[in-house]
Amino acid sequence: MESNNQPADGTTPSVDLKALLEKFQLPGLDIAGLIEWQRKDMEALTEANRLAHAGVTALVERRNEILQETLAQWQAAIKDATGADGLARQAEAAKAGVEKALANFSELSELEAQARNNTWKVVQDRLLENLGNLQKLLQPK
């Protein structure tokens, strides 16, 4: 059985918010301002999503680069492991590998934090703007 609220093609019905609000005719309600408010909210969410996606993409790309670098270093270390001083070279390579792994972990953590902060800043700025708008709306005229 098909729902009366959903078009037959399965798409989401569009809602004319302005027409819906005008139907109620609430005195003193700035319909255009309310619609603009919602539009800005959607823009902020879209921008936050774009920044989150870009941050995750950069994080994954860098992680993959680090993995490739690490594999190349391991291959070189295994190749250098032969010979009289092979054990000493392996120990030095292991030490350098641990130091590099810690630096890589730090770099990835910083990338993740920056992506999170950029995304949150967009949402936070919009929330602050909404609070300012709400304060203006609640002031007696």
SVG drawing of the C-alpha trace seen along z (x, -y; Angstrom):
<svg xmlns="http://www.w3.org/2000/svg" viewBox="-3 -48 84 60">
<polyline fill="none" stroke="black" stroke-width="0.4" points="0.0,0.0 1.4,-3.4 1.7,-6.2 -0.2,-9.4 2.8,-11.4 5.3,-10.0 5.2,-10.4 4.9,-7.2 8.4,-7.6 9.9,-7.2 11.3,-10.7 10.9,-12.9 8.2,-15.5 9.3,-19.1 7.8,-21.3 7.1,-25.0 8.1,-26.3 7.0,-29.8 3.5,-28.8 3.2,-26.6 4.2,-29.3 2.0,-31.9 -1.0,-29.7 -0.6,-30.1 -0.3,-34.0 1.4,-34.5 1.6,-38.2 5.2,-39.6 6.7,-36.4 9.4,-37.3 8.8,-34.4 11.6,-35.5 14.0,-35.8 13.0,-32.4 13.6,-30.9 16.9,-32.6 17.8,-31.3 17.1,-27.7 19.0,-28.3 22.1,-29.4 21.8,-26.4 21.8,-24.1 24.8,-25.9 26.7,-25.5 25.9,-21.8 26.9,-21.3 30.2,-23.2 30.9,-21.2 30.2,-18.0 32.6,-19.1 35.3,-19.9 34.9,-16.6 35.1,-14.7 38.2,-16.6 39.8,-16.0 39.2,-12.3 40.4,-12.1 43.6,-13.9 44.1,-11.6 43.6,-8.5 45.9,-9.7 48.7,-10.5 48.2,-7.2 48.6,-5.4 51.8,-7.4 53.2,-6.5 52.4,-2.8 54.2,-2.8 57.2,-4.6 57.3,-2.1 57.1,0.9 59.9,-0.5 62.1,-1.0 61.4,2.5 62.4,3.9 65.6,1.9 66.3,3.0 65.8,6.7 68.1,6.3 70.8,4.6 70.5,7.3 73.0,9.6 76.7,9.3 78.9,9.0 77.4,5.8 73.9,6.7 72.7,7.0 73.9,3.5 72.2,2.1 69.0,3.9 69.1,2.5 69.6,-1.0 66.9,-0.6 64.5,0.7 65.3,-2.4 64.8,-4.7 61.6,-2.9 60.2,-3.4 61.1,-7.1 59.5,-7.5 56.4,-5.6 56.0,-8.0 56.4,-11.0 53.9,-9.6 51.4,-9.0 51.8,-12.5 51.3,-13.9 48.2,-11.8 46.8,-12.9 47.4,-16.6 45.7,-16.1 42.7,-14.5 42.5,-17.2 42.7,-20.0 40.0,-18.3 37.8,-18.0 38.5,-21.6 37.7,-23.0 34.4,-21.1 33.4,-22.1 34.3,-25.8 31.7,-26.0 29.0,-24.5 30.0,-26.6 30.0,-29.9 26.5,-29.1 25.3,-28.2 26.6,-31.5 24.9,-33.4 21.7,-31.6 21.9,-32.5 22.4,-36.2 19.4,-36.0 17.3,-34.4 18.3,-37.1 17.1,-39.7 13.8,-37.9 13.1,-37.7 13.8,-41.3 10.5,-43.3 9.7,-45.7"/>
</svg>
